[in-house]
Amino acid sequence: MRLEVGTVHVKDVRIDGRVALDDRVLTIDTEELRRLILEDAHFTDARVSVVKPGDSVRIVNVIDVVEPRWKVRGAGGVFPGFVSPTVTVGDGRTHRLAGVTVVESAPPVPGESTVFRERLIDMTGPGADLSPFGRTVNVVLEFTANPAFFPPGTERVQDVLSGGPEAAEYTTAVQAAGLRVAARLGRAAAAATPEEVETFELSPCDAALPRVVCAIQCLSLTAFVYGLRIPFTLGTLLHPNEFFDGAVMEWNRGYSGATYWAENHPILTELCRRHGRDLNFAGVVLFGGVTTTTADKEACSSAAVKIAGLLRAEAALFIGVNGSNHAVDLMLAIQKCEQSSIKTTLVYNDVGEGPDDPGFIFAVPEADAIVNAGSRAQKIALPKMDRLIGGQRLVDPTIDPRGAISVPMRYLHSAVDPYGHSRTTVRFE
């Protein structure tokens, strides 16, 4: 696979009567985007806003964040399985609108699980300094649910993680609408001349270079891959270009991750850049989901190691979830890699409450090279904002987002994600 990613740096986004890109200024037609959302009967209304760095704005109830992209050349299209046919992507050329995001904001609906539901974005203040999306121009989509999809009885949460089927279907509709809007904005860059073009290709290289895989544990329970949301207990192999071309969409339930970081994965990008120079990047092992039995955990961890072994990996860079069942699957995979002579490094969050707390749910002695991406439990004080988008309250009834608040770092969107972009770490002395 050979993918060219052309970057158009957008200097401003303005509301106008058309969707267009002129001299690096993106204009949007809010009514056109609203109609695009309302093509889905799950919504009775929608609102489109533009917020910019420095605005006194707090966005709450954030489901996903997407970067606008458009496939200019090659098989398939952007966001396959949602916007374009389910065709393997990663070849050809794709244009991206850098500095712009589409943010989906939707309060919980009946029957929706609210575990790890809270994620917010501040456009100014300390929150904007820590969240990357406090420094982008954000096209915010607000959704009003159609009550006809939630008959009596759907308010019962049938699964603590996934919620009821109607709620899961609705949140998927929210994310699909966000992808349609992102593709529509990305199409404005189809004929643009990018300021930068970077080529990603895992071409044959010096056999003496160490073979490296990136093993990614599904960070939001189970991602959508080519429009399918299935548990990867037995793992799957992906080319990094498939991430850059929109084949992976993060599910909303989780305290880390966004489709934006699948498109702009800093660790995968760096591994691609170093391919052929000081390492041989062999591919991406996507594994995980939620396993609850010893047998499933053994199967999940063994499968990840098996794929790495088939790729003849000598080293594996793990990106994982520090919490609950996830931690066991991840650590077992690391242990089995090391026992198979595959050296490992882990990028991970800390969940400790201070220097007397070990900060790990579960660990193995072989996990002795860990890059800490920050504590998701650490509290941060956020000042009052002049404007609130996305609802008047959070899931946690004790926190009023209309005023100054103190929240765990995991509430702040992408502040402690283990993708390689975070500005935070943890050091106990």
C-alpha positions in Angstrom: 0.0 0.0 0.0 1.2 3.5 -0.9 -0.8 6.4 0.5 -0.2 10.1 -0.1 -1.7 12.3 2.5 -2.0 15.9 1.4 -2.3 18.5 4.2 -4.3 21.8 3.7 -3.7 24.0 6.7 -7.0 25.9 7.3 -6.5 29.3 8.8 -10.1 30.1 9.5 -13.6 28.7 9.4 -16.6 30.9 8.6 -20.3 30.4 8.3 -21.5 31.2 4.8 -24.2 30.0 2.3 -21.9 27.3 0.8 -19.3 24.7 1.7 -16.1 25.8 0.0 -12.3 26.3 0.5 -10.8 29.5 -0.7 -7.3 30.7 0.1 -7.2 28.3 3.1 -10.5 29.7 4.5 -13.2 27.0 4.9 -16.7 28.3 4.6 -19.6 26.2 5.8 -23.3 26.2 5.1 -24.9 25.3 8.5 -28.3 24.5 6.9 -26.7 22.2 4.4 -24.9 20.3 7.1 -28.0 20.2 9.2 -30.0 18.7 6.4 -27.2 16.1 6.0 -27.6 15.1 9.6 -31.4 15.0 9.4 -31.3 12.5 6.6 -31.3 10.0 9.5 -34.7 9.6 11.2 -32.9 9.1 14.6 -32.9 12.9 14.9 -35.6 15.5 15.0 -33.3 18.4 15.0 -29.7 19.4 14.9 -27.6 22.5 15.4 -24.2 23.4 13.9 -21.8 25.8 15.6 -18.3 27.0 15.0 -16.0 27.6 18.0 -12.4 28.8 17.9 -9.4 28.7 20.2 -9.7 31.5 22.7 -13.5 31.5 22.8 -15.0 31.3 26.2 -16.9 28.0 25.4 -17.2 24.7 27.0 -18.4 21.7 24.9 -20.0 18.9 26.9 -21.4 15.4 26.1 -18.8 14.9 23.4 -19.2 11.6 21.6 -16.5 11.7 19.0 -14.1 14.1 17.2 -13.3 13.6 13.5 -10.9 15.4 11.1 -12.4 16.2 7.7 -10.8 14.2 4.9 -11.5 13.3 1.3 -10.1 10.5 -0.9 -8.8 12.1 -4.1 -7.4 9.0 -5.8 -7.4 5.3 -5.2 -9.8 2.5 -4.3 -12.7 3.2 -2.0 -13.4 6.4 -0.2 -13.1 8.0 3.3 -14.7 6.3 6.3 -15.5 3.0 4.5 -18.6 1.2 5.9 -20.2 4.5 6.9 -19.7 7.1 4.1 -18.2 5.0 1.3 -18.3 1.3 0.3 -16.6 -1.3 2.4 -13.6 -1.5 0.2 -10.0 -1.8 1.6 -8.4 1.6 1.7 -4.9 2.8 2.3 -3.7 3.3 -1.3 -3.8 6.4 -3.5 -4.2 10.0 -2.2 -6.2 11.6 0.5 -6.5 15.3 1.5 -7.0 16.4 5.0 -8.1 19.8 6.5 -5.6 20.4 9.2 -6.6 22.4 12.2 -10.3 21.7 11.8 -12.5 19.1 13.5 -16.1 17.9 13.6 -17.2 17.4 17.2 -20.3 15.4 17.9 -22.2 16.4 21.1 -25.3 14.5 22.3 -26.7 14.0 25.8 -27.3 10.4 26.9 -30.5 8.7 25.6 -32.8 6.2 27.4 -31.0 2.9 28.0 -27.5 4.3 27.3 -24.7 3.2 29.6 -23.0 6.2 31.1 -19.8 4.4 32.2 -16.9 6.7 31.2 -19.4 8.9 29.3 -18.0 12.3 30.4 -15.8 14.0 28.0 -15.6 17.8 27.5 -13.6 20.4 25.6 -12.8 23.9 26.9 -11.7 26.5 24.3 -9.7 28.7 26.7 -8.0 28.4 30.0 -6.1 25.4 31.5 -8.4 22.9 29.8 -7.6 24.2 26.3 -3.9 24.0 27.1 -4.2 20.3 27.9 -6.8 19.1 25.3 -5.6 19.2 21.7 -9.1 20.2 20.7 -8.9 23.4 22.6 -6.4 24.4 19.9 -8.4 23.5 16.8 -11.3 25.2 15.1 -14.3 22.9 15.9 -17.5 22.5 13.9 -19.8 21.3 16.7 -22.8 19.2 15.9 -25.6 19.0 18.5 -28.3 16.4 18.1 -31.9 16.1 19.3 -33.0 12.5 19.6 -36.2 11.2 18.0 -38.3 9.8 21.0 -40.0 7.4 18.6 -36.9 5.2 18.7 -37.1 4.9 22.5 -40.5 3.2 23.4 -41.3 2.3 27.1 -38.8 -0.2 28.4 -35.8 1.0 26.5 -34.7 3.1 29.5 -33.4 -0.1 31.2 -29.6 -0.4 30.9 -29.2 -4.0 29.8 -25.4 -3.9 29.7 -23.2 -1.8 31.9 -20.8 -1.1 29.1 -22.9 -1.1 25.9 -26.3 -0.2 27.2 -29.5 -1.2 25.4 -29.7 -1.9 21.7 -31.7 1.2 20.9 -29.2 3.4 22.7 -26.3 1.7 20.9 -28.0 2.2 17.6 -28.6 5.9 18.3 -25.0 6.6 19.3 -23.8 4.8 16.1 -26.2 7.1 14.2 -24.6 10.1 15.9 -21.1 9.0 14.9 -22.2 8.2 11.3 -23.7 11.7 11.0 -20.5 13.2 12.2 -18.6 11.2 9.6 -20.9 12.3 6.8 -20.3 16.0 7.8 -16.6 15.4 8.0 -16.6 13.9 4.5 -18.6 16.8 3.1 -16.2 19.3 4.6 -13.2 17.3 3.4 -14.6 17.2 -0.1 -14.0 21.0 -0.3 -10.3 20.2 -0.3 -10.6 17.7 -3.2 -9.2 20.1 -5.8 -6.9 22.1 -3.4 -3.2 22.1 -3.7 -1.8 20.9 -0.4 1.0 22.7 1.4 2.5 19.4 2.3 2.2 15.9 1.0 3.6 12.9 3.0 3.8 9.4 1.6 3.3 6.4 3.7 4.5 3.0 2.4 6.0 0.0 4.1 8.4 -0.8 1.3 11.0 -3.6 1.5 14.0 -2.5 3.5 17.3 -3.6 5.0 16.7 -7.1 6.5 19.1 -6.3 9.3 16.8 -3.6 10.7 14.7 -4.8 13.7 11.2 -5.9 12.8 8.7 -3.9 14.9 4.9 -4.2 15.3 2.5 -1.8 17.0 0.0 -3.7 19.1 -3.0 -1.6 19.8 -5.5 -2.7 22.4 -9.0 -1.3 21.5 -9.0 1.8 23.6 -12.8 2.5 23.5 -13.8 -1.1 24.3 -14.4 -2.1 20.6 -13.7 0.1 17.6 -15.5 0.1 14.3 -13.3 -1.3 11.6 -14.8 -0.9 8.1 -18.1 -0.1 9.7 -18.2 -3.3 11.7 -18.1 -3.3 15.5 -16.9 -6.7 16.6 -14.7 -7.8 19.5 -11.1 -8.6 18.4 -10.6 -11.3 21.0 -8.5 -13.2 18.4 -7.0 -10.0 17.0 -6.6 -8.7 13.5 -3.8 -7.3 11.3 -4.1 -3.9 9.7 -1.8 -1.7 7.6 -1.2 1.7 9.2 -2.5 3.4 6.0 -5.9 2.0 6.8 -6.0 4.1 9.9 -4.9 7.2 8.1 -7.6 6.6 5.4 -10.5 6.4 7.9 -11.1 2.6 8.2 -11.0 2.7 12.0 -13.6 4.7 14.0 -13.4 4.8 17.7 -16.6 3.9 19.6 -17.9 6.5 22.0 -17.7 4.5 25.2 -14.3 5.1 26.7 -12.1 7.6 28.5 -9.6 7.8 25.7 -9.7 7.7 21.9 -11.3 9.5 19.0 -11.6 8.8 15.3 -9.4 11.9 15.0 -6.5 9.9 16.6 -7.0 7.0 14.3 -6.7 9.3 11.3 -3.7 11.2 12.9 -2.2 8.4 15.0 1.1 10.0 16.3 2.8 6.7 17.1 1.9 5.0 13.8 3.0 8.1 11.9 6.4 8.1 13.7 6.9 4.3 13.1 6.1 4.9 9.4 8.6 7.7 9.2 11.3 5.6 10.8 10.6 2.6 8.6 13.6 1.7 6.5 15.8 4.1 8.5 16.3 2.5 11.9 13.5 -0.1 12.0 11.3 -2.3 9.8 7.7 -1.6 10.6 5.8 -4.8 10.0 2.2 -3.7 10.7 -0.5 -3.1 13.3 -2.0 -5.8 15.6 -5.4 -4.6 16.8 -6.7 -6.7 19.6 -8.9 -6.6 22.7 -12.5 -5.7 23.3 -13.8 -6.7 26.7 -13.1 -10.2 28.0 -14.4 -11.5 31.3 -13.2 -15.1 31.6 -9.8 -16.6 32.1 -10.2 -18.6 28.9 -11.0 -15.5 26.8 -8.1 -13.6 28.3 -5.7 -16.4 27.4 -7.1 -16.5 23.9 -7.0 -12.7 23.5 -3.4 -12.3 24.7 -2.2 -15.4 22.8 -3.7 -14.3 19.6 -1.9 -10.9 19.7 1.4 -12.6 20.2 0.7 -15.2 17.5 0.1 -12.4 14.9 3.3 -10.6 16.0 5.2 -13.9 15.7 3.8 -14.6 12.2 5.1 -11.1 11.3 8.5 -12.2 12.6 8.5 -9.3 15.0 11.5 -8.7 17.2 9.9 -5.9 19.1 6.3 -4.8 19.9 5.2 -1.3 20.9 2.0 -1.7 22.9 -0.7 0.9 23.4 -3.0 -0.2 26.1 -5.8 0.5 28.5 -5.0 0.6 32.3 -8.2 -0.4 33.9 -10.4 -3.4 34.9 -10.4 -6.4 32.6 -8.4 -4.6 29.9 -5.2 -4.5 32.1 -5.1 -8.3 32.5 -5.4 -9.0 28.7 -2.7 -6.4 28.0 -0.2 -7.5 30.6 -0.6 -11.2 29.6 0.1 -10.3 26.0 3.2 -8.4 27.0 4.3 -11.3 29.2 3.9 -13.8 26.3 5.7 -11.6 23.9 8.7 -11.4 26.2 8.6 -15.1 26.7 8.7 -15.5 22.9 11.8 -13.2 22.7 9.7 -10.2 21.4 10.9 -7.2 23.3 8.1 -4.9 24.4 7.5 -1.2 25.3 4.1 0.0 26.6 2.4 3.4 26.4 0.0 3.5 29.3 -2.1 5.7 31.6 -1.7 5.9 35.4 -4.8 5.3 37.5 -3.2 5.9 40.9 -4.3 8.5 43.4 -0.8 9.4 44.5 2.7 8.1 45.4 1.4 5.5 47.7 -0.9 4.0 45.0 0.9 1.7 42.5 -1.1 3.2 39.7 -1.7 -0.2 37.9 -4.7 -2.5 38.1 -2.6 -5.5 37.2 1.0 -5.9 36.1 3.6 -8.6 35.2 7.4 -8.4 35.9 8.1 -8.5 32.2 6.4 -5.1 31.7 9.5 -3.2 32.6 9.5 -0.5 29.9 6.5 1.7 30.3 5.9 5.3 29.0 3.4 7.0 31.2 0.9 9.2 29.4 -0.5 10.8 32.5 -3.0 10.1 35.3 -6.6 9.8 34.3 -7.6 10.2 38.0 -5.7 13.4 38.6 -8.1 16.3 39.2 -8.0 19.6 37.2 -9.8 22.8 38.1 -11.5 24.5 35.1 -12.9 28.0 35.2 -16.5 29.1 34.3 -17.0 29.6 30.6 -19.4 32.2 29.1 -21.1 29.7 26.8 -22.0 26.1 27.1 -22.7 23.8 24.1 -24.1 20.3 24.2 -26.5 20.5 27.1 -26.9 22.0 30.6 -25.5 19.2 32.6 -23.1 16.3 32.8 -23.9 12.7 33.5 -22.5 13.2 37.0 -25.3 15.2 38.7 -22.9 16.6 41.3 -21.0 18.6 38.7 -22.6 21.7 37.1 -20.8 22.5 33.9 -22.3 26.0 33.8 -19.8 27.1 36.4 -16.2 26.5 37.6 -15.6 22.8 38.0 -13.0 20.3 39.3 -13.0 17.0 37.3 -10.7 14.0 36.8 -8.3 14.4 33.9 -10.1 11.7 31.9 -13.1 14.1 31.5 -10.9 16.5 29.5 -11.0 15.2 25.9 -7.6 13.6 24.8 -5.7 15.1 27.7 -4.3 11.7 28.8 -4.7 9.5 25.8 -1.8 7.1 25.2 -1.5 7.8 21.5 1.7 9.9 21.7 0.3 13.4 21.6 -0.4 14.0 25.3 1.3 16.8 27.1 1.1 15.0 30.4 3.0 12.3 32.3 3.3 11.1 35.9 6.5 11.2 38.0 6.5 10.3 41.7 9.5 11.3 43.7 
